[in-house]
Amino acid sequence: MITAENKAKAIAAVQKSKQDVGSAEVQVSVLTARIKEITEHLKVNKQDHKARRGLIQMVGRRKRLLSYLERKDFAGYKALITQLGLRK
């Protein structure tokens, strides 16, 4: 589970204004932080199938958000994936 501090850091890294907490960029950033934590959890707990299913769902949601960003704002999409260290 992502802590409030880590979530705030993920939001602050990409938000456009102080009130921006739900844009696609912010959602991708928060999902990326959660995916990293669950991936580390699954390295230790290999038999946690419910966490693995949740991870797959989060990856799919992030993929859909990134494809939306790629269609709507390609320059912003490129900046976001380089900032978060993602690959296409």
C-alpha positions in Angstrom: 0.0 0.0 0.0 1.4 3.4 -1.0 1.9 5.7 1.9 0.5 9.2 2.0 4.0 10.7 1.8 5.0 8.7 -1.3 1.7 9.6 -3.0 2.2 13.3 -2.2 5.7 13.1 -3.7 4.4 11.4 -6.9 1.7 14.0 -7.3 4.0 16.9 -6.6 6.5 15.7 -9.2 4.1 16.1 -12.2 1.2 18.3 -11.1 0.6 21.4 -13.2 -1.0 23.5 -10.5 -1.5 23.2 -6.7 -5.1 21.9 -7.2 -4.1 19.4 -9.9 -4.6 16.0 -8.3 -6.6 14.1 -10.9 -5.1 14.8 -14.3 -3.9 11.9 -16.4 -0.3 12.8 -15.7 -0.9 12.7 -12.0 -2.8 9.4 -12.2 0.1 7.8 -14.2 2.6 9.0 -11.6 0.7 7.6 -8.7 0.1 4.3 -10.5 3.8 4.0 -11.3 4.6 4.5 -7.6 2.1 1.8 -6.6 3.3 -0.6 -9.3 6.9 -0.3 -8.0 5.8 -1.0 -4.5 3.7 -4.1 -5.4 6.5 -5.4 -7.7 8.9 -5.3 -4.7 6.3 -7.0 -2.6 5.9 -9.8 -5.2 9.6 -10.4 -5.3 9.4 -11.6 -1.7 5.9 -13.1 -1.7 5.8 -15.1 -4.9 2.5 -16.8 -4.1 0.4 -13.7 -3.5 -1.9 -14.1 -6.5 -4.3 -11.4 -5.5 -1.6 -8.8 -5.4 -0.4 -10.1 -8.8 -3.9 -9.7 -10.3 -4.1 -6.2 -8.8 -0.7 -5.3 -10.3 -1.8 -6.5 -13.8 -4.9 -4.3 -13.5 -2.9 -1.3 -12.5 -0.5 -1.8 -15.4 -3.4 -2.0 -17.8 -4.9 1.2 -16.4 -1.6 3.0 -16.7 -1.3 1.8 -20.2 -4.7 3.1 -21.2 -3.9 6.5 -19.6 -0.6 6.7 -21.4 -2.2 5.9 -24.7 -4.8 8.7 -24.0 -1.9 11.1 -23.3 -0.1 10.1 -26.4 -3.1 10.9 -28.5 -4.0 14.2 -26.8 -0.6 15.7 -25.9 2.4 14.0 -27.5 5.0 16.4 -26.1 3.6 16.0 -22.6 3.5 12.3 -23.0 7.2 12.1 -24.0 8.2 14.4 -21.1 6.2 12.2 -18.7 7.6 8.9 -19.7 11.2 10.2 -19.6 10.5 11.8 -16.1 9.1 8.6 -14.7 11.6 6.3 -16.4 9.1 4.4 -18.4 9.6 2.8 -21.9 7.1 2.7 -24.7 
